[in-house]
Amino acid sequence: MRNVLRLSVPTLLLAGYAVAQVPRVGIVDFYGVRKVKLERLTEALGVHEGDPMPPSKSAIEERLEKVPGVVRARVEAVCCDAGGAILFVGIEEKGAPHSEFRPLPAKDVTLPAPILETYAQLLRAVEQAARRGQTSEDFAEGQSRMVDPACYQLQQQLGTLAGEHLAALRDVLRNAVDDEQRAIAAAVLGYTPKKQKGLVVNDLQYALQDSGDSVRGNAARSLAAFAVLARSDPESGIKVSATWFVEMLNSIVWSDRNNACLALLHLTEDRNTDVLALIRERALPSLAEMARWNSLKHALPAYILLGRAGGIAEADIHSAWERGDREQAIRKALGGRKHR
């Protein structure tokens, strides 16, 4: 399966990096670890910071799943920090929240050729832009708008195609048996013209429970952009629910957690009390462990979200981070509870 457009552009580069040289592990960050001894998991992992990237993801996961108390393990490498790849290690312990996804659809439907061709061109353009360091984008129009001219032109073309083939995109997203087709549909629906965006919100929220990681990731990205538009233009009628994003914070899949965090940052920009109450009820421990990650660029979104959920003023959240005193802010958001 080809790469699909993801929220974190640097992840596209890890495979290319591996061709040139075997990347090394810069950081190892765990999540989902509440009861099992971290020392046991570290021993089973068998990979340390500075080691070459291990060749077999499945072998590591099998070793971790043999540790008593572990139901499932998930390992994901992300580029790059501390001079190497970040190895995120997700653990699902016995009795912990378990994510259930929808069964795989069974309909043999595919997207129109112009959408597939334009999307493939965009993937290549995004990778080239990332290699030049030109990955900046904004969501002011309710969709990704990259500063790179080639990427932006292709994004505009996808907007036109989305408007022309809206019915096919919605059908593929809900019913196609092929993961890649559904993932592309979730991404391209994010470029739906403004007047039609409200029509596809439910389709994209439905896709947040898809069995395919990339489908959920692209749906989350599209919905995050919709949330920006909903806040800036209340008359648009767009309403993005936070429910499944909050549940994704407990997922064993790193990309679920990362994408959910970034979407919820948009949904809590105005300190929405209902969303923050749901986060406090369902996901504070997960946010806390993410906020403590050694990879600071990935810890920061969770840290900000945790601070908001804990009622800490925005200025105080950022000043504590800049002072290097995030642990004090984390404990405050948790009501004084110390790190295990």
LOVO-752946 format. One record per residue: z, y, x of N, C-alpha, C, O in turn; residue in three letters. Coordinates in steps of 0.2 Angstrom, whole numbers, padded with zeros to 4 digits, always signed. Atoms other than C-alpha are relative to their C-alpha. Example, Ala and Ser with C-alpha at 12.3 -4.5 7.8 and 13.67 -1.06 7.14 Angstrom:
// LOVO-752946
+0000-0006+0004+0039-0022+0062+0000+0006+0004+0003+0005+0009ALA;-0001-0006-0004+0036-0005+0068+0003+0005-0004+0004+0011-0001SER;
This chain:
// LOVO-752946
+0000-0006+0004+0000+0000+0000+0000+0006+0004+0004+0007+0009MET;+0000-0006-0004-0004+0017+0006+0006+0004-0001+0009+0004-0006ARG;-0006-0005+0001+0009+0031+0009-0002+0004-0006-0007+0005-0008ASN;+0001-0005+0006+0012+0042-0006+0004+0006+0002+0009+0006+0006VAL;-0003-0007-0002+0017+0060-0006+0007+0000-0002+0009-0002-0008LEU;-0007+0000+0001+0036+0061-0005+0003+0006+0001+0000+0011+0004ARG;-0004-0006+0000+0049+0074-0006+0001+0003+0008+0000+0009+0009LEU;-0001-0002-0007+0052+0074+0013-0006-0002+0004-0007-0007+0006SER;+0007+0001-0003+0036+0077+0022+0001-0004+0007-0003-0008+0009VAL;-0001+0004-0006+0043+0071+0039+0000-0007+0000-0002-0011+0005PRO;+0001+0008+0000+0044+0053+0033-0007-0002+0001-0008-0008+0003THR;+0007+0002-0001+0025+0053+0033-0001-0001+0008-0006-0005+0009LEU;+0001+0000-0007+0026+0055+0052+0003-0006+0004+0001-0007+0010LEU;-0004+0005-0004+0037+0040+0057-0005-0005+0002-0004-0008+0008LEU;+0005+0006-0001+0023+0027+0056-0004+0002+0006-0006-0001+0011ALA;+0004-0002-0005+0012+0038+0067+0004+0001+0007+0001-0001+0012GLY;-0004-0001-0005+0026+0041+0079+0001-0007+0004+0001-0008+0010TYR;-0001+0007-0003+0029+0022+0081-0007-0003+0004-0006-0007+0008ALA;+0006+0002-0003+0011+0020+0086+0000+0002+0007-0002-0002+0012VAL;+0000-0003-0007+0013+0031+0101+0005-0003+0005+0004-0004+0010ALA;-0006+0003-0004+0030+0024+0107+0005-0003-0005+0005-0001-0011GLN;-0005+0003+0005+0044+0014+0099+0005+0005+0000+0008+0007+0004VAL;-0005-0005+0000+0055+0027+0092+0007-0003+0001+0008-0009-0001PRO;-0007+0002+0000+0074+0026+0095+0004+0003-0005+0002+0008-0009ARG;-0005-0002+0006+0088+0028+0083+0004+0006+0003+0008+0005+0007VAL;-0004-0005-0002+0095+0045+0084+0007+0000-0003+0012+0002+0000GLY;-0006-0001+0004+0108+0044+0070+0000-0006-0004-0005-0009-0007ILE;-0001+0005+0005+0115+0030+0060+0005+0002-0006+0011+0004-0004VAL;-0004-0002+0005+0122+0035+0043+0001-0005-0006-0004-0008-0008ASP;-0001+0005+0005+0130+0023+0030+0002+0004-0007+0003+0010-0007PHE;-0002-0003+0007+0133+0026+0011+0001-0006-0004-0001-0012-0003TYR;-0002+0006+0005+0141+0015-0003+0005-0004+0003+0007-0009+0000GLY;-0006+0003-0003+0155+0010+0009+0007+0002-0003+0009+0008-0001VAL;-0006-0002+0002+0171+0011+0000+0006-0005+0001+0012-0003+0003ARG;-0005+0005-0001+0181-0006+0002-0002-0004+0006+0003-0006+0010LYS;+0001+0004-0005+0172-0016+0015+0001+0004+0007+0000+0010+0007VAL;-0001-0003-0006+0177-0012+0033-0006+0002+0004-0011-0002+0004LYS;+0006-0002-0003+0164-0001+0042-0001-0003+0006-0007-0004+0008LEU;+0001+0004-0006+0167-0010+0058-0003-0006-0001-0008-0008+0003GLU;+0004+0006+0002+0161-0026+0050-0007+0001-0001-0011-0003+0001ARG;+0007-0001+0001+0146-0018+0044-0004+0003+0006-0010+0001+0007LEU;+0003-0003-0007+0142-0009+0061-0001-0006+0004-0007-0006+0007THR;+0001+0006-0004+0144-0026+0069-0006-0004-0002-0010-0006+0001GLU;+0006+0003+0003+0132-0034+0057-0007+0003+0001-0012+0000+0001ALA;+0006-0004-0001+0120-0020+0058-0004-0001+0007-0010-0002+0007LEU;+0003+0001-0007+0118-0023+0077-0005+0005+0003-0008+0004+0008GLY;+0005-0006-0003+0109-0006+0080+0005+0006+0001+0009+0007-0003VAL;-0004-0006-0001+0117+0009+0088-0004+0006+0002-0010+0005+0003HIS;+0004-0006-0001+0112+0026+0091-0002+0000+0008+0002-0002+0012GLU;+0003+0000-0007+0100+0027+0106-0004-0007+0001-0008-0007+0006GLY;+0003+0006+0000+0094+0009+0103-0008+0001-0003-0009+0006-0006ASP;+0007+0000+0003+0075+0006+0100+0000-0002-0008+0005-0005-0010PRO;+0001+0001+0007+0070+0006+0081+0000-0008-0001-0005-0011+0002MET;+0001+0008+0000+0073-0013+0076-0006-0001-0004-0009+0002-0008PRO;+0007+0002+0002+0057-0022+0072+0000-0003-0007-0005-0002-0011PRO;+0000+0004+0006+0063-0031+0056+0006+0003-0004+0012+0002-0003SER;-0005-0003+0005+0071-0021+0042+0003-0006-0004+0009-0005-0006LYS;-0003+0005+0004+0073-0037+0031+0006-0004+0004+0010-0006+0001SER;-0005+0004-0004+0083-0046+0045+0006+0004+0000+0012+0000+0000ALA;-0006-0004+0000+0095-0032+0046+0004+0000-0007+0010-0001-0007ILE;-0003+0000+0007+0098-0032+0027+0003-0007-0001+0008-0007-0005GLU;-0002+0007+0001+0100-0051+0027+0007+0000+0004+0012-0003+0001GLU;-0006+0000-0003+0114-0049+0040+0005+0004-0003+0011+0001-0004ARG;-0005-0004+0003+0123-0035+0031+0002-0004-0007+0008-0003-0008LEU;-0002+0003+0006+0122-0045+0015+0005-0006+0000+0007-0009-0004GLU;-0005+0005-0001+0132-0059+0023+0007+0002+0001+0012-0002+0001LYS;-0007-0002-0001+0147-0048+0026+0004-0001-0007+0001+0002-0012VAL;-0004+0000+0006+0160-0052+0013+0001+0006-0004+0003+0011-0001PRO;-0001-0006+0004+0161-0040-0001-0007+0004-0001-0007+0009-0005GLY;+0006-0004+0000+0143-0034+0001-0005-0004-0005-0006-0010-0004VAL;+0004+0003+0005+0131-0038-0014-0007+0001+0002-0011-0004+0002VAL;+0007-0002-0002+0115-0029-0008+0001+0005+0006+0005+0009+0006ARG;+0001-0005-0006+0110-0019+0008-0007+0003+0000-0012-0001-0002ALA;+0006-0003+0000+0096-0007+0010+0000+0004+0006+0004+0009+0007ARG;+0001-0004-0007+0090+0000+0027-0006+0004-0001-0012+0002-0003VAL;+0006-0004+0000+0078+0015+0028+0000+0005+0006+0005+0008+0007GLU;+0000-0005-0006+0072+0025+0043-0004+0006-0002-0009+0006-0006ALA;+0003-0006+0002+0068+0043+0041-0001+0004+0007+0004+0004+0011VAL;+0002-0004-0006+0060+0055+0054+0003+0007-0001+0002+0010-0007CYS;-0003+0002-0007+0069+0063+0064+0006+0005+0001+0006+0011-0002CYS;-0006-0004-0001+0085+0070+0070+0003-0002+0007+0003-0008+0008ASP;-0003+0002-0007+0095+0070+0087-0004-0004+0004-0002-0008+0008ALA;+0005+0003-0004+0080+0065+0096-0003-0006-0002-0006-0010+0003GLY;+0002+0007+0002+0076+0050+0086+0000-0001-0008+0001+0004-0011GLY;+0000+0001+0007+0074+0042+0069+0007+0000-0003+0012-0002+0001ALA;-0007+0001+0004+0089+0042+0056-0001-0006-0003-0005-0008-0007ILE;-0001+0006+0004+0094+0025+0050+0005+0001-0005+0011+0001-0004LEU;-0004+0000+0006+0101+0026+0033+0002-0007-0002-0003-0011-0003PHE;-0002+0007+0002+0111+0010+0028+0004+0001-0006+0009+0003-0006VAL;-0003+0000+0006+0115+0008+0010+0003-0006-0002+0000-0012+0000GLY;-0004+0006+0002+0128-0004+0004+0002+0000-0007+0004+0005-0010ILE;-0002+0000+0007+0131-0010-0014+0006-0006+0001+0004-0011+0002GLU;-0006+0005+0000+0149-0018-0014+0001-0003-0007-0002-0001-0012GLU;-0002+0003+0006+0155-0030-0027+0004+0005-0005+0009+0008-0003LYS;-0003-0005+0005+0160-0020-0043-0002+0007+0001+0000+0011-0004GLY;+0002-0007-0001+0151-0004-0037-0006+0001-0006-0008-0004-0008ALA;+0006-0001+0005+0138+0004-0049-0006-0003+0003-0008-0003+0009PRO;+0006+0004-0001+0122-0006-0050-0006+0003-0003-0006+0004-0009HIS;+0006-0004+0003+0105+0003-0053-0004-0006-0003-0006-0011+0000SER;+0005+0004+0004+0094-0006-0066-0006+0003-0001-0006+0009-0004GLU;+0006-0003+0002+0076-0002-0067-0004-0004-0005-0003-0010-0006PHE;+0004+0003+0005+0063-0005-0080-0004-0006+0003-0006-0006+0009ARG;+0004+0005-0002+0053-0021-0079-0007+0003+0002-0009+0008-0001PRO;+0006-0002-0002+0036-0020-0071-0005+0000-0006-0006-0005-0009LEU;+0005+0000+0005+0022-0014-0083-0005-0005+0001-0006-0008+0007PRO;+0005+0005-0001+0008-0026-0086-0008+0002-0001-0012-0002-0001ALA;+0006-0002+0002-0007-0016-0091-0005+0002+0006-0003+0005+0011LYS;+0005-0001-0005-0023-0016-0080-0004+0007-0001-0010+0007-0003ASP;+0004-0007+0001-0027+0003-0080+0001+0003+0007+0006+0003+0011VAL;+0001-0003-0007-0032+0014-0065-0001+0008-0002-0004+0009-0007THR;+0002-0007+0001-0034+0033-0063-0007+0001+0002-0010-0003+0005LEU;+0007-0001-0001-0051+0041-0063-0001+0001+0008+0004+0004+0011PRO;+0001+0000-0007-0059+0041-0046+0001+0007+0003+0003+0008+0009ALA;-0001-0006-0003-0059+0060-0044+0007+0002+0002+0009+0005+0007PRO;-0007-0001-0001-0040+0060-0045+0002-0004+0007+0005-0001+0011ILE;-0002+0004-0006-0038+0046-0032-0003+0003+0006+0000+0003+0011LEU;+0004-0003-0006-0051+0054-0020+0004+0007+0002+0005+0008+0008GLU;-0003-0006-0002-0043+0071-0021+0008-0001+0003+0010+0003+0007THR;-0007+0002-0002-0025+0064-0019+0000-0002+0007+0004+0000+0011TYR;+0000+0003-0007-0030+0054-0004-0002+0006+0005+0001+0006+0011ALA;+0001-0005-0005-0037+0070+0004+0006+0005+0001+0007+0007+0006GLN;-0006-0004-0001-0021+0079+0000+0005-0003+0005+0008+0000+0009LEU;-0004+0003-0005-0011+0066+0009-0002+0001+0007+0003+0002+0011LEU;+0003-0001-0006-0022+0068+0024+0002+0007+0003+0004+0008+0008ARG;-0001-0007-0002-0020+0087+0024+0007+0001+0001+0009+0005+0005ALA;-0007-0001-0001-0001+0086+0022+0002-0003+0006+0006+0000+0010VAL;-0002+0002-0007+0000+0075+0037-0002+0004+0006+0002+0005+0010GLU;+0003-0004-0005-0011+0086+0047+0005+0007+0000+0006+0009+0006GLN;-0004-0006+0001-0001+0101+0041+0007-0001+0003+0010+0003+0007ALA;-0007+0001-0003+0016+0093+0046+0000-0001+0007+0004+0001+0011ALA;+0000+0001-0007+0010+0089+0063-0001+0007+0003+0001+0008+0009ARG;+0001-0007-0002+0006+0108+0065+0007+0004-0002+0007+0010+0000ARG;-0006-0003+0002+0023+0112+0058-0001+0005-0006+0003+0009-0007GLY;+0001-0004+0006+0016+0120+0042+0001-0003-0006-0003-0005-0010GLN;-0002+0004+0006+0025+0111+0028+0004+0004-0005+0006+0002-0010THR;-0004-0004+0005+0033+0126+0019-0004+0000-0006-0010-0001-0007SER;+0002+0000+0006+0031+0126+0001+0005+0004-0005+0010+0005-0003GLU;-0005-0002+0005+0038+0134-0015-0002-0003-0007-0007-0006-0007ASP;+0001+0003+0007+0040+0129-0033+0000+0005-0005+0001+0004-0011PHE;-0001-0006+0005+0039+0146-0041-0005-0001-0006-0003+0001-0012ALA;+0005+0002+0006+0024+0140-0052+0001-0006-0004-0002-0008-0008GLU;-0002+0006+0003+0033+0125-0057-0004-0006+0003-0004-0012+0000GLY;+0004+0005-0003+0023+0114-0045+0001+0002+0008+0002+0008+0010GLN;+0000-0001-0007+0022+0112-0026-0006+0005+0002-0011+0004+0000SER;+0005-0005-0002+0013+0127-0018+0001+0000+0008+0005+0004+0010ARG;+0000+0000-0007+0010+0124+0001-0003+0006+0003-0008+0008+0000MET;+0003-0006-0004+0007+0138+0013-0006-0002+0004-0011+0003+0005VAL;+0006+0002-0004-0006+0128+0022-0006+0001-0005-0006-0002-0010ASP;+0006-0002+0004-0023+0134+0015-0003-0007-0003-0005-0007-0008PRO;+0004+0006+0002-0031+0117+0015+0004-0004-0005+0001-0007-0010ALA;-0005+0003+0005-0016+0109+0006+0000+0003-0007-0001+0000-0012CYS;-0001-0004+0006-0015+0123-0007-0007-0001-0004-0006-0002-0010TYR;+0007+0001+0004-0034+0121-0011+0000-0006-0004-0002-0007-0009GLN;+0000+0006+0003-0032+0103-0014+0005-0001-0006+0004-0004-0011LEU;-0005+0000+0006-0016+0106-0025-0003+0003-0006-0002+0001-0012GLN;+0003-0003+0005-0026+0118-0035-0005-0005-0004-0006-0005-0010GLN;+0005+0005+0003-0040+0105-0038+0004-0005-0004+0001-0007-0009GLN;-0004+0005+0004-0027+0092-0043+0003+0003-0007+0003+0000-0012LEU;-0002-0003+0006-0021+0105-0056-0005+0000-0005-0004-0002-0011GLY;+0006+0000+0005-0038+0106-0064-0001-0007-0002-0002-0008-0008THR;+0001+0007+0002-0040+0087-0064+0006-0003-0004+0004-0006-0009LEU;-0005+0002+0004-0023+0085-0071-0001+0002-0008+0000-0002-0012ALA;+0002-0003+0007-0028+0096-0086-0005-0004-0003-0005-0005-0009GLY;+0006+0004+0003-0044+0086-0088+0001-0007-0002-0002-0010-0007GLU;-0001+0007+0001-0037+0069-0087+0008-0002-0002+0010-0007+0000HIS;-0007+0001+0001-0019+0071-0094+0001-0007-0004+0006-0010-0002LEU;-0002+0006+0003-0020+0056-0106+0000-0006+0004+0004-0010+0004ALA;+0001+0006-0005-0026+0044-0092+0006+0000+0004+0009-0005+0006ALA;-0006+0000-0004-0012+0050-0081+0007-0002-0003+0010-0006+0000LEU;-0005+0002+0003+0001+0048-0094+0000-0008-0002+0005-0011-0001ARG;+0000+0008+0001-0005+0030-0098+0001-0004+0006+0005-0009+0006ASP;-0002+0003-0007-0005+0025-0080+0007+0000+0002+0010-0005+0004VAL;-0007-0001-0002+0012+0032-0077+0005-0005-0004+0009-0008-0001LEU;-0005+0004+0004+0020+0022-0091-0002-0008+0000+0002-0012-0001ARG;+0002+0007+0001+0009+0006-0091-0004-0004+0005-0005-0010+0005ASN;+0004+0004-0005-0001+0002-0075+0005-0005+0004+0010-0003+0006ALA;-0003+0005-0004+0004-0014-0066+0001+0002+0007+0005-0001+0010VAL;+0000-0002-0007+0000-0006-0049+0005+0005+0002+0004+0011-0001ASP;-0005-0005-0002+0015+0003-0041-0004+0007+0003-0002+0012+0001ASP;+0003-0006-0003+0003+0015-0031-0003+0004-0006-0003+0010-0005GLU;+0004-0004+0006-0007+0020-0047+0006+0004-0004+0005+0010-0005GLN;-0006-0003+0004+0010+0024-0056+0003+0006+0005+0004+0011+0002ARG;-0003-0005-0005+0016+0034-0040-0005+0006+0000-0002+0012+0000ALA;+0005-0005+0000+0000+0044-0039+0000+0004-0007+0000+0010-0007ILE;+0000-0004+0007+0001+0048-0058+0006+0004+0000+0006+0010-0003ALA;-0006-0004+0000+0019+0054-0056-0001+0006+0004+0002+0012+0003ALA;+0001-0006-0004+0014+0066-0042-0005+0004-0003-0004+0011-0003ALA;+0005-0004+0003-0002+0072-0050+0002+0004-0006+0000+0009-0008VAL;-0003-0004+0006+0007+0076-0066+0004+0006+0001+0005+0010-0003LEU;-0003-0006-0002+0017+0088-0057-0004+0006+0001-0002+0012+0001GLY;+0005-0006-0001+0001+0099-0055-0003+0001-0007-0007+0005-0008TYR;+0002-0002+0007-0001+0099-0074+0000+0007-0001+0005+0011+0000THR;+0000-0007+0001-0006+0116-0080+0006+0002-0004+0009-0002-0008PRO;-0007-0003+0003+0009+0127-0086+0000-0002-0007+0006-0004-0010LYS;+0000+0001+0007+0004+0126-0104+0001-0007-0003+0003-0009-0008LYS;-0001+0007+0002+0005+0107-0104+0006-0004+0004+0007-0009+0002GLN;-0006+0003-0003+0020+0104-0093+0005-0003-0004+0008-0008-0003LYS;-0005+0003+0004+0032+0102-0107-0002-0006-0003+0002-0010-0005GLY;+0002+0006+0003+0021+0088-0114+0002-0006+0005+0003-0012+0002LEU;+0000+0006-0005+0024+0077-0098+0007-0001+0002+0009-0005+0006VAL;-0007+0001-0003+0043+0080-0095+0003-0007-0002+0006-0010+0002VAL;-0003+0007+0002+0048+0064-0105-0003-0005+0004+0000-0010+0006ASN;+0003+0005-0004+0035+0054-0096+0003+0000+0007+0004-0006+0010ASP;-0003+0000-0007+0042+0059-0079+0007-0002+0000+0009-0005+0005LEU;-0007+0002+0000+0060+0057-0084+0000-0008-0002+0004-0011+0001GLN;+0001+0007+0001+0054+0039-0090-0001-0003+0006+0002-0009+0008TYR;+0001+0003-0006+0048+0036-0073+0005+0000+0005+0005-0003+0010ALA;-0006+0000-0004+0065+0040-0065+0003-0007+0000+0007-0008+0004LEU;-0003+0007+0000+0069+0022-0070-0005-0005+0001-0004-0011+0000GLN;+0005+0005-0002+0053+0014-0064+0003-0004+0006+0007-0002+0010ASP;-0002+0005-0005+0055-0001-0053-0003+0002+0007+0000-0001+0012SER;+0003-0002-0006+0045+0007-0039+0003+0006+0003+0004+0011+0000GLY;-0004-0006-0004+0054+0018-0026-0005+0006+0000-0002+0012-0001ASP;+0004-0006+0000+0039+0029-0024-0002+0003-0006-0003+0010-0007SER;+0001-0002+0006+0036+0031-0042+0006+0005-0002+0005+0010-0004VAL;-0006-0004+0001+0054+0037-0044+0000+0007+0004+0002+0012+0002ARG;+0000-0006-0005+0052+0049-0029-0005+0005-0002-0003+0011-0002GLY;+0005-0005+0002+0036+0057-0035+0002+0003-0007+0001+0009-0008ASN;-0002-0003+0007+0043+0059-0053+0006+0005+0001+0006+0010-0002ALA;-0006-0004-0001+0059+0067-0046-0003+0007+0003+0000+0012+0001ALA;+0003-0006-0003+0049+0079-0035-0004+0005-0006-0003+0011-0006ARG;+0003-0004+0005+0038+0084-0050+0005+0004-0005+0004+0009-0007SER;-0005-0003+0004+0053+0087-0061+0004+0005+0003+0006+0010+0000LEU;-0003-0005-0004+0062+0097-0048-0004+0007+0000-0001+0012-0001ALA;+0004-0006+0000+0048+0109-0048+0000+0003-0007+0000+0009-0008ALA;-0001-0002+0007+0048+0109-0067+0006+0004-0002+0006+0009-0005PHE;-0006-0003+0002+0066+0114-0067+0000+0007+0003+0004+0011+0000ALA;+0001-0007-0003+0062+0129-0056-0003+0005-0005-0001+0010-0006VAL;+0003-0004+0005+0050+0135-0069+0004+0001-0006+0004+0007-0009LEU;-0004-0001+0006+0061+0132-0083+0006+0005+0001+0007+0009-0004ALA;-0006-0005-0001+0075+0143-0075-0003+0007+0000-0001+0012-0002ARG;+0003-0006-0001+0063+0157-0071-0004+0002-0006-0005+0008-0007SER;+0004-0002+0006+0053+0156-0088+0003-0004-0006+0000-0009-0007ASP;-0003+0003+0006+0065+0151-0102-0005-0001-0006-0004-0006-0009PRO;+0005+0000+0006+0051+0154-0115-0005-0006+0001-0009-0007-0003GLU;+0005+0006-0001+0041+0139-0107+0002-0006-0004-0002-0010-0005SER;-0002+0006+0004+0051+0127-0117+0002-0006+0004+0003-0011+0001GLY;-0001+0006-0004+0053+0115-0103+0008-0001+0001+0012+0003+0003ILE;-0007+0002-0001+0070+0106-0102+0000-0007+0004-0002-0012+0002LYS;-0001+0006-0004+0074+0094-0088+0007-0003+0000+0011+0001+0001VAL;-0006+0003+0001+0088+0082-0091+0003-0002+0007-0001-0004+0011SER;-0004+0002-0006+0101+0079-0077+0002-0007+0000+0004-0009+0006ALA;-0004+0007+0001+0107+0062-0083-0002-0005+0005+0002-0008+0009THR;+0002+0005-0004+0096+0051-0073+0000+0002+0008+0001-0002+0012TRP;-0001-0003-0007+0097+0062-0057+0007-0002+0002+0008-0004+0008PHE;-0007+0001-0001+0116+0060-0058+0001-0007+0002+0004-0009+0006VAL;+0000+0007-0001+0114+0041-0059-0003-0002+0006+0000-0006+0010GLU;+0004+0002-0007+0102+0041-0044+0005+0001+0006+0003-0001+0011MET;-0004-0001-0006+0116+0048-0033+0004-0006+0002+0007-0006+0007LEU;-0003+0006-0002+0124+0031-0034-0004-0006+0002-0002-0011+0003ASN;+0005+0005-0001+0108+0022-0030+0001-0003+0007+0003+0000+0012SER;+0000+0003-0007+0107+0010-0015-0006+0002+0004-0006+0001+0010ILE;+0006-0002-0003+0090+0017-0011+0001+0007+0002+0002+0012-0002VAL;-0001-0007-0003+0091+0032+0001-0004+0005-0003-0002+0011-0005TRP;+0005-0005+0003+0076+0041-0006+0002+0002-0007+0001+0008-0009SER;-0003-0001+0007+0084+0040-0024+0005+0006+0001+0005+0011-0003ASP;-0005-0005-0001+0099+0049-0018-0002+0007+0003+0000+0012+0000ARG;+0002-0006-0003+0090+0062-0007-0004+0004-0006-0003+0010-0006ASN;+0004-0003+0005+0077+0066-0021+0005+0003-0006+0004+0008-0009ASN;-0004-0002+0005+0091+0067-0034+0004+0006+0002+0005+0011-0002ALA;-0003-0006-0002+0101+0079-0024-0004+0006+0000-0001+0012-0002CYS;+0004-0006-0001+0087+0091-0021-0002+0002-0007-0002+0008-0009LEU;+0001-0002+0007+0083+0091-0040+0006+0003-0003+0005+0008-0007ALA;-0006-0003+0003+0101+0094-0045+0002+0006+0003+0005+0010+0000LEU;-0001-0007-0003+0102+0109-0033-0004+0005-0004-0001+0010-0006LEU;+0003-0005+0004+0089+0117-0044+0003+0000-0007+0004+0006-0010HIS;-0003+0001+0007+0097+0111-0060+0007+0003+0000+0010+0005-0006LEU;-0007-0004-0001+0114+0119-0054+0000+0006+0003+0005+0009+0004THR;+0000-0007-0003+0108+0135-0047+0004+0005-0004+0006+0009-0001GLU;-0003-0005+0004+0115+0144-0062+0007-0003-0002+0010+0000-0006ASP;-0006+0003+0001+0131+0133-0061+0001-0003-0008+0006-0001-0011ARG;+0000+0003+0006+0127+0124-0077+0006-0005-0001+0007-0010+0002ASN;-0007+0003+0001+0144+0118-0084-0001-0008-0002+0003-0012+0001THR;+0001+0007+0002+0137+0102-0092-0002-0004+0005+0000-0010+0006ASP;+0002+0004-0006+0128+0096-0077+0005-0001+0005+0006-0007+0008VAL;-0005+0001-0005+0142+0099-0065+0006-0004-0003+0009-0008+0001LEU;-0005+0005+0003+0154+0090-0077-0002-0007+0000+0002-0011+0002ALA;+0002+0007-0001+0143+0075-0077+0000-0002+0007+0001-0008+0008LEU;+0000+0002-0007+0142+0075-0058+0007-0001+0002+0008-0006+0005ILE;-0007+0002-0002+0161+0076-0057+0002-0007-0003+0006-0010+0000ARG;-0001+0006+0004+0162+0062-0070-0003-0006+0004+0000-0012+0004GLU;+0004+0006-0002+0149+0050-0062-0001+0000+0008-0003-0006+0010ARG;+0003+0001-0006+0145+0054-0044+0004+0004+0006+0001+0004+0011ALA;-0004-0004-0005+0159+0064-0034+0000-0004+0007-0001-0002+0012LEU;+0000+0004-0007+0162+0049-0021-0006+0000+0003-0006+0000+0010PRO;+0006+0001-0003+0144+0047-0018-0002+0006+0003-0005+0006+0009SER;+0002-0006-0003+0141+0065-0015+0004+0002+0006+0002+0004+0011LEU;-0004-0001-0006+0156+0066-0003-0002-0004+0006-0002-0001+0011ALA;+0002+0004-0006+0150+0052+0008-0007+0003+0003-0008+0002+0009GLU;+0006-0003-0003+0133+0060+0009+0001+0007+0003-0002+0008+0008MET;-0001-0007-0003+0140+0077+0013+0003-0001+0007+0003+0004+0011ALA;-0003+0001-0007+0149+0069+0028-0005-0004+0005-0003-0005+0010ARG;+0004+0003-0004+0133+0061+0035-0001+0004+0007+0000+0010+0007TRP;+0001-0003-0007+0130+0065+0054-0007+0004+0000-0008+0008+0004ASN;+0006-0003+0000+0112+0070+0050+0001+0006-0005+0001+0006-0011SER;-0002-0006+0003+0116+0088+0045-0005+0002-0005-0003+0005-0011LEU;+0005-0002+0004+0099+0092+0037+0000-0004-0007-0002-0001-0012LYS;-0001+0004+0006+0102+0078+0025+0007+0000-0004+0007-0001-0010HIS;-0006-0001+0003+0120+0081+0022+0001+0006-0004+0005+0007-0009ALA;-0001-0006+0003+0118+0099+0017-0001+0000-0007+0003+0003-0011LEU;+0001+0000+0007+0111+0097+0000+0005-0003-0004+0008+0000-0009PRO;-0005+0003+0003+0124+0085-0005+0007+0004+0000+0011+0004-0004ALA;-0006-0004-0001+0138+0096+0002+0000+0006-0004+0005+0008-0007TYR;+0000-0006+0005+0132+0111-0008+0001-0002-0007+0005+0001-0010ILE;-0001+0002+0007+0131+0101-0024+0007-0002-0001+0010-0001-0006LEU;-0007+0002+0001+0148+0094-0021+0004+0006+0000+0009+0006-0004LEU;-0004-0007+0001+0155+0112-0018-0001+0003-0007+0004+0005-0010GLY;+0001-0003+0007+0147+0118-0034+0004-0004-0005+0007-0002-0010ARG;-0003+0004+0005+0154+0103-0044+0008+0001+0001+0012+0000-0004ALA;-0007-0001-0001+0171+0106-0036+0003+0007-0001+0008+0009+0000GLY;-0002-0006+0002+0171+0124-0042+0001+0005+0006+0004+0011+0005GLY;-0001-0004-0006+0170+0132-0024-0006+0005-0001-0012+0004-0002ILE;+0005-0005+0000+0161+0149-0024-0006-0001+0005-0005-0004+0011ALA;+0005+0001-0005+0144+0149-0016+0000+0002+0007-0001-0001+0012GLU;-0001-0004-0007+0148+0161-0002+0005-0005+0004+0004-0005+0010ALA;-0005+0004-0003+0163+0150+0002-0003-0007+0003-0001-0009+0008ASP;+0003+0006-0001+0153+0134+0002-0004+0001+0007-0004-0003+0012ILE;+0004-0001-0006+0141+0141+0015+0003+0003+0006+0002+0001+0012HIS;-0003-0002-0006+0153+0150+0026+0004-0006+0003+0005-0006+0009SER;-0003+0006-0003+0163+0134+0028-0005-0004+0004-0003-0007+0009ALA;+0005+0004-0003+0147+0125+0033-0001+0003+0007-0002+0000+0012TRP;+0002-0004-0006+0143+0139+0046+0005+0000+0005+0004+0000+0011GLU;-0005+0000-0004+0160+0138+0053+0001-0007+0003+0005-0009+0007ARG;+0000+0007-0002+0158+0119+0055+0007-0003-0003+0009-0008+0000GLY;-0006+0002+0003+0173+0116+0043-0002-0003-0007+0001-0002-0012ASP;+0002+0003+0006+0164+0106+0030+0005-0005-0003+0006-0006-0009ARG;-0005+0005+0002+0178+0093+0029+0005+0003-0005+0007+0000-0010GLU;-0005-0004+0004+0190+0106+0022-0003+0001-0007+0000+0000-0012GLN;+0004-0002+0006+0177+0111+0009-0001-0007-0004+0000-0007-0010ALA;+0001+0007+0004+0174+0092+0004+0006-0002-0003+0006-0004-0009ILE;-0006+0002+0003+0192+0089+0002+0002+0004-0006+0005+0002-0010ARG;-0002-0005+0005+0195+0104-0008-0004-0002-0007-0002-0002-0012LYS;+0004+0002+0006+0180+0099-0020+0003-0007-0003+0002-0008-0009ALA;-0003+0007+0002+0188+0081-0021+0007+0001-0003+0010-0004-0005LEU;-0007-0001+0003+0205+0089-0026+0005-0002+0005+0010-0004+0004GLY;-0005+0001-0005+0213+0086-0009+0000-0007+0003+0004-0008+0008GLY;+0001+0007-0003+0208+0068-0006-0002+0000+0007-0007+0003+0008ARG;+0003+0001-0006+0206+0063+0012-0005-0005+0001-0006-0009-0003LYS;+0005+0005-0001+0192+0054+0020+0003-0006+0003+0008-0006+0006HIS;-0003+0007-0002+0196+0035+0022-0001-0001+0008+0001-0006+0010ARG;
